[in-house]
Amino acid sequence: MKVATATGALLERSDELARIESALADARAGRGRFVVVEGPAGIGKTALLAAARTAAAEGGMRVLRARATEMETNFAFGVVRQLFEPPLAEASELERADLLQAAAGVAADTLGLAGARPTEGLPSTSVDPSFAILHGLYWLCANLAAAGPVCLVVDDAHWADASSLRYLAFLLTRLEELEVALVIATRSPGAGAEAELLATMTTDPSADAIRLQPLTSAAVVQLLEAGLGRAPEPDVVETCLRVTRGTPFLVRELVTALSEEGIGSGVETVGRSVHLQLLRLPDRAGGLARALAILEQSDLLQAARLAGLEELEAADAADLLATAGILEPGRPLTFVHPLVRDGIYSELSSSQRAQGHRRAAELLAEQPGANARVAEHLLVSEPAGDRWVVDRLVAAARAAREQGAPESEAVFLRRVLAEPPPPGERSGLLLDLGMAEASAGLPGWPEHLQQAVDATPNTALAAEAAMVLAHALSRAQHYTEAVEALDRAASALDSSHAELALQLEAAAVLPALNDPVTAPSVALRRERLRERAASDPAAPPEALASAAFVSILTNEPAETGADLATRALLARDSAAPVSDRGPWFSFAAWFSHATFALLLAEKYAQLRPLLDGSIAQARVTGDGGRLAVGLRDRGWLALRRGDLSAAEGDARTALAATELPAPPMYRVMNGSLLIKVLVHQGKLDDAERALAPLDPEAGSGFATAWGLRFARGRLRVAQGRVVEGLEDFLGLGEDLTRAIVTCPSYLPWRSEAALAQLALGDRDSAERLAEEELQLARGFGAPRALGVALRAAGAVAGGDRGALLLREAIEALERGGDRLERARAVADLGAMLRRRNRRTEARELLREALDSAQRVGARALAEYAETELRATGARPRRVVLTGLDSLTASEHRVAEFASQGLSNREIAQMLFITTRTVEGHLTSVYRKLGVDSRDELPAALADGAPLPA
């Protein structure tokens, strides 16, 4: 490594550069690294990044660079565009097609990246595209890295837009398995959404944080001597250190200030130095510099027009400014350092700045593709009630929404409202602002959404705005407020809006159901809604889906709820939407209620193709919420069929996308499913680790956490902490009872609590709960729910009645198609007969249970059955899993996709894992199945059940 001279870009930075070079070496070896260079303005971050780029290029890495600017903080994915547009534009048609395969192509086209080509299956305007964009951008980076190691360099990240920071944070979680080094430079984060995202990144455990220190007095002496041409006096060195605090850029500027017989401090020093230099230059140079301070960076023509100069005059002025060390040589016109721009900009009055930005916006508006830059300048112009400004900012907000950048959308809309817009447009803009703020997790959304409701010109539009407000409140688990908002809107409607009133009622019933405190107050309304939807042949799908959900949870016969759910699905094609309410009111919102009702009603044959189709559509459209719900429901379905491998696969696929936009409730629901699967598999330590990040949610009492508390109860019982498990089951039961949710097909807490009470010796309480659930299950009429209740009742009853109940449970679970629960009932019957000394029959049953448990991967049940079998005097052989039975859930899914002809990259995109992980799974699959290539997989998997996408 060359040692920098006193006049070079680097001084006293050799250790820091060595750390970056080590990170680059790791990335080239396939171990992705993240380096953060931190320090105040002028400390030398940019110079160090320049050295890092040189080292990366010399090491054979492809260097992609971006520099965030203050004027582009709200330009959605602005930093991402700087990183990825050049390699796309430079690629050949063949190379570009490879880079933009599948998800990467969708993201590039959605963002309109230069070089991208139109693709089919773009995210619909009715869904949040963030899912498709973040996922696709990851794969664009991964595809670039597949062709060779990549170094991503981002300077001035403290000015980066929130969308780009969210992508980089998402990339961090997968960086380790890519041949990618991410190197960013930043000042200390400030305030706002961007600062929070940046702080999350810089404090990530994977970050190698390099905090640049001020220069020592020895280095300052070198810089002063090089700049002044003579050895400085000790008092000058001391003054320089005090004023500049050892900041290299400020030291160099101080040399100029000294030559002018003055020393300021910080930016004041820079501002004075630049001001003095401009005074010595012709007026045209000063005018161009001030125009460029407004633009921040620009091509020559635009800067010339803003400065009121002819192009030749501006070119001469630019050369003078470059010679004076104010601008970088070349094009586009750029200041040598942000501090120089700050110094010139600070000399402008507030009115000069506002007028300059407004004029800059007008000039840029004449250029194609400059809409984002126009909006950035309008943000800092003075409000004046200008229609042109309103239209431009509304268009920028709409573009930001379509590109999955709600933070930017919110900034633009706030400025629109300050302009202000015409009164008739205010309500819709407030509605969009509230949704953007809620999507981004920004404060202020409840007030803005309520203002939108209040500002609507008629009651029908107010009702639709109230539905948006209620949905946002429900997402934030403010269920009481959601119901109140809907009820206020409904009370204002007259008889001419009967269908809209029904939709409001359907929307109000479900939030109330989520909160045990609120649920009792709407019990009568739930019943009326169900009756009205059932009797109205023209009921909208939202009302029918809500009615189906209510019917199931209140334990009406399963066929009743299933019929309402089926009607909701049939009505979906013929029902016209009330309005375009934006991404939250996509198809998945009511569809999930209908499909969940079918799940609990055990209409599996009808449900499975609906879920497969919905998941496939969610992948195409980029609807993250719909995908999360679809995977949850299909995972639940797999678990209820005894397919632990498929259930685990869907749960892990959903959780692998936790960084993607979706309400936290989806993470809780899919985490609950995974915990239940792991408990069945006997992986209690893994289950505990899966529970840990979700555990604080378990005690919320809300419906979103009911499944989690049930799963935690099962885990505690399996761990031998039966008292704690019983507390969870009984606490859950209290919440469900208060919410008037009695269906045993949903969460059979009574059965689980009864078995826990039996283990603790409280047979009376166990019998009472087991019998209660059995009566509910008989009334519900679904075979699996009945079988689960019969098994618990049989285990608690014991004796002849217990054996009869267990035999009935086995038959019911056979009809219900649940291999796992049937095996549990068979094992319980075998154990009961063993204790009654009927060993021959017991051995037969326990061998059957052991075989079934091993086939589905239920290790906990297998160990129980084996223990009981040995107690009969039998000597079961130790089973060594081979072939398909030896594959993990993840290996099985990868093998299935590979057998269907999907490439490693396509499989990785489907399962939200890295290509390297796919390669590792396939290596293990080949070894376990005794095959040498993917061509042999179809035959090897012929006996296994296929797993759809």
LOFI-497290 format. One record per residue (C-alpha): y, z, x; residue in three letters. Coordinates in steps of 0.05 Angstrom, whole numbers, padded with zeros to 5 digits, always signed. Each point is the difference from the previous one (the first is absolute). Example, Ala and Ser with C-alpha at 12.3 -4.5 7.8 and 13.67 -1.06 7.14 Angstrom:
-00090+00156+00246ala +00069-00013+00027ser 
***
This chain:
+00000+00000+00000met +00068-00017+00028lys +00049+00056+00009val +00065-00014-00038ala +00063-00004+00041thr +00063+00037-00018ala +00027-00061-00036thr -00065-00018-00034gly -00019+00013-00072ala -00045+00059+00016leu +00015+00062+00040leu -00043+00063+00001glu -00047-00030-00051arg -00062-00016+00042ser -00043+00055-00031asp +00018-00022-00070glu -00016-00072+00015leu -00066+00021+00030ala -00019+00035-00065arg +00016-00063-00039ile -00041-00043+00048glu -00059+00048-00009ser +00006-00009-00076ala +00001-00076+00009leu -00063+00004+00042ala -00035+00040-00053asp +00020-00051-00053ala -00027-00057+00042arg -00065+00039+00004ala -00005+00003-00075gly +00030+00070-00011arg +00064-00010-00037gly +00058+00044+00020arg +00067+00022-00029phe +00059+00018+00045val +00067+00027-00024val +00060-00001+00046val +00052+00049-00025glu +00071+00015+00023gly +00073-00005-00018pro +00040-00064+00001ala +00010-00028+00070gly -00055+00041+00033ile -00039-00063+00020gly -00050-00011-00055lys +00013-00074-00005thr -00006-00010+00075ala -00066+00038+00001leu -00026-00043-00058leu +00020-00063+00038ala -00041+00024+00060ala -00058+00015-00048ala +00003-00071-00028arg -00002-00027+00070thr -00059+00043+00019ala -00037-00020-00064ala +00012-00074+00011ala -00022+00005+00073glu -00063+00035-00024gly -00018-00058-00045gly +00022+00030-00066met +00036-00038-00054arg +00068+00034-00010val +00031+00002-00069leu +00068+00033-00003arg +00051+00023-00051ala +00066+00035+00003arg +00025+00036-00062ala +00074-00003-00014thr +00045+00045-00041glu +00020-00057-00047met -00072-00016-00017glu -00025+00070-00017thr -00013-00022-00072asn -00027-00069+00016phe -00071+00006-00027ala -00052-00009+00055phe +00055-00023+00047gly -00034+00028+00062val -00067-00027-00022val +00031-00070-00006arg +00026+00004+00070gln -00068+00019+00026leu -00044-00050-00036phe +00042-00061-00018glu +00003-00027+00072pro -00076-00001+00012pro -00010-00033-00069leu +00053-00052+00013ala -00028-00015+00070glu -00073-00005-00022ala -00034-00066-00012ser -00025-00016-00070glu -00070+00020+00020leu +00023+00065+00032glu +00045+00016-00058arg -00056-00010-00050ala -00043+00050+00040asp +00056+00051+00004leu +00015-00004-00074leu -00070+00007-00028gln -00006+00036-00066ala +00041+00064-00003ala +00046-00020+00058ala +00018-00065-00035gly +00017+00035-00065val +00046+00049+00036ala +00034-00053+00041ala +00013-00044-00061asp +00024+00059-00042thr +00051+00017+00053leu +00017-00073+00012gly -00012+00007+00075leu +00021-00062+00039ala -00062-00042+00014gly -00040+00028-00059ala -00029-00049-00048arg -00007+00009-00076pro -00065+00036-00019thr -00036+00010-00065glu -00006+00069-00031gly +00069+00027+00016leu +00015+00069-00029pro +00022-00004-00071ser +00072+00020-00016thr -00030+00053-00046ser -00031+00040+00057val +00027+00035+00061asp -00013-00048+00058pro +00003+00055+00053ser -00076+00005+00002phe -00010-00074+00015ala +00057-00003+00050ile -00019+00060+00043leu -00073-00018-00001his +00015-00073+00016gly +00049+00016+00056leu -00052+00045+00033tyr -00047-00059+00000trp +00052-00047+00027leu +00009+00047+00059cys -00076+00008+00007ala -00009-00076-00001asn +00052-00008+00055leu -00035+00054+00041ala -00067-00035-00010ala +00028-00058+00041ala +00023+00046+00056gly +00033+00067+00012pro +00068+00009-00033val +00060+00043+00017cys +00047+00016-00058leu +00068+00023+00024val +00053+00027-00048val +00068+00020+00026asp +00051+00043-00038asp -00054+00021-00050ala +00049+00052-00029his +00033-00059-00036trp -00066-00032-00023ala -00008-00012-00074asp -00046+00047-00039ala -00049-00056-00018ser -00012-00018+00073ser -00007+00073+00019leu -00051+00010-00056arg -00040-00058+00028tyr +00003+00027+00071leu -00022+00069-00025ala -00058-00034-00037phe -00018-00038+00063leu -00003+00064+00040leu -00060+00025-00039thr -00040-00061+00022arg +00031-00013+00068leu -00053+00033+00042glu -00051-00055-00013glu +00046-00058+00014leu +00021-00031+00065glu +00072+00017-00017val +00054+00042+00033ala +00058+00021-00044leu +00061+00021+00040val +00063+00022-00037ile +00067+00028+00022ala +00042+00044-00044thr +00055+00051-00003arg -00012+00065-00036ser -00015-00014-00073pro +00058+00012-00048gly -00007+00010-00075ala -00029-00041-00056gly -00066-00035-00016ala +00001-00040+00065glu +00010+00063+00041ala -00058+00035-00034glu -00046-00059+00013leu +00022-00004+00072leu -00010+00075+00010ala -00070-00006-00028thr -00015-00054+00051met +00031+00034+00060thr -00036+00065-00014thr -00067-00033-00011asp -00054+00030+00045pro -00014-00069+00029ser +00072-00008+00024ala +00013+00004+00075asp +00073+00024-00005ala +00043-00016+00061ile +00066+00037-00004arg +00048-00030+00049leu +00039+00051+00041gln +00072-00006+00024pro +00011-00026+00070leu +00005+00050+00056thr +00063+00007+00042ser -00033-00040+00056ala -00012-00059-00047ala +00071+00005-00026val +00026-00003+00071val -00040-00064+00010gln +00028-00032-00063leu +00071+00020+00016leu -00005-00025+00071glu -00029-00066-00023ala +00053-00008-00053gly +00062+00023+00039leu -00021-00028+00067gly +00011+00066+00036arg -00030+00070+00003ala +00029+00042-00057pro +00033+00066+00010glu -00041+00062-00021pro +00050+00017-00056asp -00006-00071-00027val -00075+00007-00002val +00005+00067-00035glu +00049-00028-00051thr -00044-00060-00012cys -00060+00044-00014leu +00040+00043-00047arg +00029-00058-00039val -00061-00045-00002thr -00055+00054+00001arg -00038-00045+00047gly -00004-00059-00048thr -00008-00064+00042pro +00039-00046-00046phe +00058+00049-00006leu +00002+00010+00076val +00009-00075+00009arg +00054-00002-00053glu +00034+00059+00034leu +00007-00042+00063val +00045-00047-00040thr +00038+00059-00030ala +00011+00029+00069leu +00029-00065+00024ser +00049+00005-00058glu +00017+00073+00019glu -00030+00033-00061gly -00062+00038-00021ile -00019+00012-00072gly -00066+00023-00027ser -00061-00033-00033gly +00016-00058-00045val +00074+00014+00010glu -00010-00020+00073thr -00035-00064-00021val +00051-00016-00054gly +00058+00010+00047arg -00032-00040+00056ser -00016-00059-00046val +00069+00004-00032his +00033-00004+00068leu -00044-00059+00019gln +00018-00036-00064leu +00074+00010+00013leu -00007-00038+00065arg -00035-00058-00035leu +00032-00054-00045pro +00009+00017-00073asp -00056-00046-00021arg -00049+00043+00040ala +00022+00063-00036gly -00004-00035-00067gly -00070-00024+00013leu -00022+00069+00024ala +00027+00033-00063arg -00034-00052-00044ala -00065+00010+00036leu +00007+00076-00009ala -00001-00014-00075ile -00059-00048+00005leu -00037+00041+00054glu -00032-00063+00025gln +00011-00072-00020ser -00002-00073+00017asp +00064-00028+00029leu +00023-00038-00061leu -00003+00058-00049gln +00035+00047+00049ala +00053-00053+00012ala +00013-00010-00074arg +00006+00075-00012leu +00049+00005+00059ala +00040-00060-00025gly -00015-00040+00063leu -00020-00071+00014glu -00070-00006+00028glu +00024-00021+00069leu +00049+00057+00002glu -00055+00048-00020ala -00047-00028+00053ala +00052+00012+00054asp +00013+00070-00027ala -00074+00016+00001ala -00004-00021+00073asp +00059+00044+00017leu -00033+00059-00036leu -00066-00011+00036ala +00036-00004+00067thr +00035+00066-00017ala -00068+00033-00013gly +00013+00009-00075ile -00048-00052-00027leu -00068-00021+00025glu +00001-00071+00027pro -00031-00054-00044gly -00013-00005-00075arg -00001+00032-00050pro +00063+00040+00016leu -00021+00072+00014thr +00035+00060+00030phe -00029+00026+00066val -00012+00067-00033his +00007+00031-00070pro +00051+00049+00029leu +00045-00059+00017val -00003-00024-00071arg +00012+00071-00025asp +00061+00005+00044gly +00032-00063-00027ile -00020+00014-00072tyr +00030+00070+00004ser +00068-00031+00017glu +00001-00037-00067leu +00032+00034-00060ser -00043+00013-00062ser +00035-00056-00038ser -00010-00048+00058gln -00074+00016-00001arg -00008-00007-00075ala +00038-00066-00002gln -00038-00025+00061gly -00067+00014-00031his +00020-00032-00066arg +00023-00063+00036arg -00063+00000+00043ala -00042+00003-00064ala +00038-00060-00029glu -00010-00041+00063leu -00074+00018+00007leu -00012-00017-00073ala +00012-00073+00018glu -00061+00002+00046gln -00070-00010-00028pro -00047+00059+00007gly +00056+00050+00016ala -00003+00039-00065asn -00024+00064+00033ala +00057-00001+00050arg +00050-00014-00055val -00024+00061-00037ala +00005+00044+00062glu +00073-00017+00008his +00015+00010-00073leu -00029+00070+00005leu +00058+00021+00044val +00054-00039-00036ser +00047+00033-00051glu -00023+00001-00073pro +00045-00044-00043ala -00037-00017-00064gly -00017-00069+00028asp -00052-00040-00038arg -00019-00039+00062trp -00015+00065+00038val -00041+00027-00058val -00042-00064-00003asp -00012-00001+00075arg -00021+00072+00004leu -00044-00004-00062val -00035-00060+00032ala -00010+00039+00064ala -00029+00059-00038ala -00048-00046-00037arg -00022-00032+00065ala -00012+00069+00030ala -00042+00021-00059arg -00042-00064+00004glu -00012+00015+00074gln -00022+00072-00012gly +00063+00032+00028ala +00023+00051-00052pro +00045+00038+00048glu +00041-00063+00013ser +00000-00017-00074glu +00028+00068-00016ala +00057-00007+00051val +00021-00067-00028phe -00002+00025-00072leu +00041+00061+00015arg +00054-00045+00029arg -00004-00046-00061val +00013+00058-00046leu +00059+00021+00042ala +00032-00070-00005glu -00009+00009-00062pro -00040-00052-00041pro +00018-00020-00071pro -00015+00058-00049pro -00056-00039-00034gly -00039-00005+00064glu +00005+00073+00021arg -00061+00026-00036ser -00048-00051+00030gly +00027+00011+00069leu -00007+00075-00007leu -00071-00010-00023leu -00016-00043+00061asp +00034+00051+00045leu -00039+00058-00028gly -00066-00037+00008met +00016-00019+00072ala +00019+00071+00017glu -00062+00028-00032ala -00045-00051+00035ser +00031+00018+00067ala +00000+00075-00012gly +00076+00003+00002leu +00039+00054-00037pro +00042-00018-00060gly -00050-00040-00040trp -00005+00047-00060pro +00075-00001-00010glu +00006-00075+00007his -00058-00014-00047leu +00028+00047-00052gln +00068-00033+00008gln -00034-00067-00012ala -00030+00026-00065val +00068+00027-00022asp +00037-00064+00017ala -00045-00049-00037thr +00035-00037-00057pro -00054+00010-00053asn -00057+00047-00017thr -00056-00050+00015ala +00024-00011+00071leu +00011+00074+00007ala -00073+00011-00020ala -00024-00047+00054glu +00044+00033+00052ala -00027+00068-00023ala -00071-00025+00014met +00021-00017+00071val +00031+00070+00007leu -00062+00033-00029ala -00046-00039+00046his +00040+00021+00061ala +00000+00073-00024leu -00075-00003-00009ser -00011-00029+00069arg +00040+00060+00026ala -00043+00046-00044gln +00059+00020-00044his -00041-00009-00063tyr +00040+00043-00048thr +00064-00037+00017glu -00036-00066-00009ala -00022+00018-00070val +00070+00024-00018glu +00031-00065+00024ala -00047-00041-00042leu +00010+00043-00061asp +00075-00006+00004arg -00006-00075+00002ala -00049-00002-00058ala +00045+00043-00043ser +00055-00053+00004ala -00044-00057-00025leu +00000-00023-00072asp -00057-00029-00041ser +00011-00071+00026ser -00028+00021+00068his -00067+00026-00023ala -00040-00032+00057glu +00048+00025+00053leu -00004+00069-00030ala -00076-00003+00005leu +00006-00019+00073gln +00046+00059+00013leu -00049+00046-00034glu -00057-00027+00042ala +00042+00009+00062ala +00017+00072-00019ala -00070+00023-00015val -00029-00015+00068leu +00051+00037+00044pro -00008+00060-00046ala -00075-00002+00010leu +00010+00005+00076asn +00033+00069-00006asp -00039+00058-00032pro +00067+00032-00017val +00024-00060-00040thr -00065-00025-00028ala -00008+00049-00059pro +00068-00019-00027ser -00022-00072-00011val -00071+00013-00025ala +00016-00022-00071leu +00037-00061+00026arg -00060-00020+00041arg -00043+00001-00062glu +00050-00040-00041arg +00007-00051+00056leu -00075-00009+00002arg -00005-00008-00075glu +00057-00049-00003arg -00026-00043+00057ala -00070+00000-00030ala +00026-00023-00068ser +00052-00050+00023asp -00032-00068+00014pro +00063-00022+00036ala +00008+00061+00044ala +00026-00017+00070pro -00046+00010+00060pro +00041+00058+00026glu -00012+00040-00064ala -00073-00019-00004leu -00013+00019+00073ala +00035+00067-00010ser -00039+00012-00064ala -00065-00016+00035ala +00016+00049+00056phe +00018+00055-00049val -00062-00013-00042ser -00045+00007+00061ile +00033+00062+00029leu +00000+00036-00067thr -00075-00013-00005asn -00003-00047-00059glu -00065-00040+00001pro -00002-00045+00061ala -00007-00062-00043glu +00067+00015-00033thr +00038+00002+00065gly -00037-00060+00028ala +00017-00041-00062asp +00074+00017+00008leu -00002-00017+00074ala -00034-00067-00015thr +00053-00016-00051arg +00055+00015+00051ala -00032-00048+00049leu -00006-00054-00053leu +00072+00009-00021ala +00028-00008+00070arg +00001-00077-00002asp +00032-00006-00069ser +00052+00055+00009ala +00069-00022+00024ala +00033+00047+00048pro +00059+00039-00028val +00041-00018+00061ser -00003-00010+00074asp +00003+00073+00020arg -00015-00012+00073gly -00056+00020+00047pro -00019+00066-00032trp -00021-00032-00065phe -00052-00046+00027ser -00066-00015-00033phe -00033+00058+00036ala +00040+00054-00036ala -00036-00003-00067trp -00061-00038+00026phe -00020+00062+00040ser -00001+00043-00063his -00044-00050-00036ala -00049-00008+00057thr -00003+00075+00013phe -00017+00010-00073ala -00057-00050+00008leu -00023+00037+00063leu -00004+00067-00036leu -00033-00034-00060ala -00053-00026+00049glu +00011-00073-00017lys -00018-00020+00071tyr -00024-00071-00013ala +00066-00016-00035gln +00042+00037+00051leu -00026-00026+00067arg +00023-00072-00005pro +00068+00024-00025leu +00009+00044+00061leu -00025-00053+00048asp +00048-00051-00029gly +00059+00049+00000ser -00012+00019+00073ile -00005-00072+00021ala +00064-00016-00037gln +00035+00060+00032ala -00018-00026+00069arg +00030-00068-00017val +00064+00026-00032thr +00010+00057+00048gly +00002+00052-00055asp -00014+00064+00039gly -00001+00046-00061gly -00049-00044-00037arg -00045-00005+00060leu -00001+00076+00010ala -00017+00011-00074val -00053-00054+00000gly -00034+00027+00062leu +00002+00070-00029arg -00032-00021-00066asp -00052-00044+00034arg -00016+00057+00048gly -00009+00047-00059trp -00044-00051-00033leu -00043-00006+00063ala -00006+00076+00005leu -00021+00004-00073arg -00054-00051+00014arg -00024+00040+00060gly +00024-00051+00051asp +00031+00046+00052leu +00008-00055+00051ser +00042-00044-00047ala +00041+00060-00024ala +00015+00021+00071glu +00018-00072+00019gly +00051-00007-00056asp +00030+00069+00013ala +00008-00013+00074arg +00029-00069-00012thr +00053+00030-00046ala +00015+00057+00048leu +00005-00048+00059ala +00062-00028-00034ala +00034+00067-00010thr +00061-00023+00039glu +00009-00056-00049leu +00047+00010-00059pro -00034+00035-00058ala +00016+00066-00035pro -00032+00061+00035pro -00043+00012-00062met -00044-00058+00021tyr -00013+00032+00068arg -00020+00064-00035val -00046-00035-00049met -00036-00042+00052asn -00004+00060+00047gly -00034+00040-00056ser -00052-00055-00007leu -00014+00000+00075leu -00009+00075+00002ile -00051-00002-00056lys -00039-00054+00035val +00000+00037+00066leu -00025+00063-00033val -00059-00038-00030his -00013-00029+00069gln -00002+00069+00030gly +00060-00015+00045lys +00036+00064-00014leu +00043+00000+00062asp +00023-00071-00015asp +00015+00021-00071ala +00041+00059+00024glu +00041-00046+00045arg +00011-00048-00058ala +00023+00058-00043leu +00049+00030+00051ala +00060-00046-00010pro -00010+00000-00076leu -00014+00074-00010asp +00072+00021-00017pro -00003-00047-00060glu -00062+00034-00030ala +00037+00057-00031gly +00055-00040-00034ser -00035+00002-00068gly +00019-00072-00014phe -00051-00052-00022ala +00007-00038+00066thr -00031+00060+00036ala -00055+00018-00050trp -00051-00044+00035gly +00020+00030+00067leu -00011+00071-00024arg -00068-00019-00028phe -00019-00032+00066ala +00024+00061+00039arg -00042+00045-00046gly -00062-00040+00016arg +00015+00003+00074leu +00009+00075-00001arg -00066+00011-00037val -00035-00046+00050ala +00030+00040+00057gln -00029+00064-00030gly +00069+00024-00022arg -00023+00003-00072val +00052+00049-00024val +00056-00046+00023glu -00035-00059-00031gly -00006+00036-00066leu +00074+00018+00002glu +00016-00074+00007asp -00045-00020-00058phe +00026+00054-00047leu +00073-00013+00021gly -00011-00074-00014leu -00031+00018-00066gly +00062+00040-00020glu +00045-00059+00016asp -00044-00049-00038leu -00006+00047-00060thr +00076+00008-00003arg +00007-00075+00003ala -00052-00007-00056ile -00046-00041+00044val -00071+00016-00020thr -00041-00061+00018cys -00058+00019+00047pro -00004-00072+00025ser +00067+00009+00035tyr -00010+00062+00044leu -00061+00041-00019pro +00030+00065+00023trp -00041+00043-00048arg -00065-00024+00030ser +00023+00012+00071glu +00029+00068-00018ala -00065+00019-00036ala -00042-00017+00061leu +00047+00040+00044ala -00003+00060-00048gln -00075-00005+00000leu +00000+00002+00076ala +00043+00063-00003leu -00047+00033-00050gly +00045-00006-00061asp -00051-00032-00047arg +00036+00017-00065asp +00064-00035+00020ser -00041-00058+00027ala -00038-00009-00065glu +00064+00002-00040arg +00034-00055+00040leu -00063-00043+00007ala -00012+00002-00075glu +00073-00016-00015glu -00003-00062+00044glu -00067-00021-00029leu +00029+00000-00070gln +00061-00040+00022leu -00044-00050+00036ala -00045-00010-00061arg +00062-00013-00041gly +00027-00050+00051phe -00064-00038-00001gly +00000-00032+00070ala -00067+00007+00036pro +00025+00018+00069arg +00047+00054-00025ala -00057+00027-00042leu -00048-00001+00058gly +00048+00039+00045val +00009+00053-00054ala -00075+00003-00014leu -00015+00010+00074arg +00048+00059+00005ala -00025+00030-00065ala -00072-00007+00022gly +00012+00032+00068ala +00036+00058-00033val -00050+00010-00057ala -00064-00001+00042gly -00068+00009-00031gly -00030-00048-00049asp +00067-00017-00031arg +00030-00014+00068gly -00057-00047+00017ala +00008-00037-00066leu +00075-00007+00011leu -00011-00026+00071leu -00050-00052-00025arg +00050-00022-00052glu +00053-00004+00055ala -00044-00045+00042ile -00010-00047-00058glu +00074-00001-00018ala +00021-00013+00072leu -00051-00056+00004glu +00036-00032-00059arg +00067+00016+00031gly -00018-00036+00064gly +00019+00057+00047asp -00053+00002+00055arg +00031+00059+00036leu +00008+00047-00060glu -00070-00020-00023arg -00028+00019+00068ala +00036+00067-00005arg -00031+00014-00067ala -00069-00021+00026val +00008+00047+00059ala +00022+00057-00045asp -00060-00010-00045leu -00047-00003+00060gly +00030+00064+00028ala -00006+00034-00068met -00073-00020-00007leu -00014+00022+00072arg +00028+00069-00017arg -00047+00001-00061arg -00058-00016+00046asn -00012-00070-00028arg -00003-00027+00070arg -00036-00066-00011thr +00052-00027-00049glu +00056+00032+00041ala -00023-00037+00063arg +00002-00067-00037glu +00069+00012-00027leu +00028+00027+00065leu -00028-00059+00039arg +00034-00047-00050glu +00066+00038+00007ala -00005+00000+00076leu -00013-00075+00001asp +00058-00015-00048ser +00048+00045+00038ala -00017-00033+00066gln +00009-00069-00030arg +00070+00015-00025val +00021+00039+00061gly +00006+00067-00035ala -00019+00044+00060arg +00018+00065-00035ala -00047-00015-00057leu -00054-00026+00048ala +00002+00066+00039glu -00006+00040-00064tyr -00058-00042-00026ala -00036+00004+00068glu +00008+00075+00003thr -00029+00007-00070glu -00056-00049+00016leu -00021+00040+00062arg +00000+00062-00043ala -00056-00032-00042thr -00043-00004+00063gly +00013-00075+00011ala +00018-00026+00068arg +00050-00057-00011pro +00007-00047+00058arg +00067+00000+00035arg +00033-00065-00023val +00033-00042+00052val +00048-00048-00033leu -00008-00072+00022thr +00025-00067-00022gly +00049-00002-00058leu -00008+00075-00013asp +00026+00015+00070ser +00066-00035-00010leu +00062+00041-00014thr +00044-00019-00059ala +00050-00035+00045ser -00054-00037+00038glu -00032-00023-00066his +00065-00028-00027arg +00016-00036+00065val -00070-00029+00003ala +00005-00023-00072glu +00066-00036+00011phe -00025-00031+00065ala -00062-00026-00036ser +00046-00034-00050gln +00031-00040+00057gly +00064+00039+00010leu +00028+00003+00071ser +00013+00066+00035asn +00074-00009-00012arg -00010-00012-00075glu -00046+00060-00006ile +00051+00044+00035ala +00055-00023-00047gln -00044+00014-00061met -00016+00071+00023leu +00067+00018+00033phe -00033+00013+00067ile +00008-00033+00068thr -00039-00059+00026thr -00027+00044+00056arg -00028+00049-00052thr -00035-00058-00035val -00030-00022+00066glu -00025+00070+00013gly -00032+00005-00069his -00034-00068+00007leu -00028+00020+00068thr -00031+00062-00032ser -00025-00041-00059val -00035-00050+00045tyr -00034+00055+00038arg -00023+00038-00062lys -00024-00062-00037leu -00031-00033+00061gly +00040-00064-00005val +00038-00039+00052asp +00055-00034-00040ser +00036-00002-00067arg -00042-00061-00020asp -00060+00047-00007glu +00037+00050-00044leu -00012-00033-00069pro -00075+00006+00008ala +00005+00071+00029ala +00043+00022-00059leu -00041-00035-00052ala -00028+00065-00027asp +00068+00034-00004gly +00051-00002-00056ala +00060-00044+00015pro +00068+00032+00005leu +00057-00041-00028pro +00070-00002+00028ala 
***
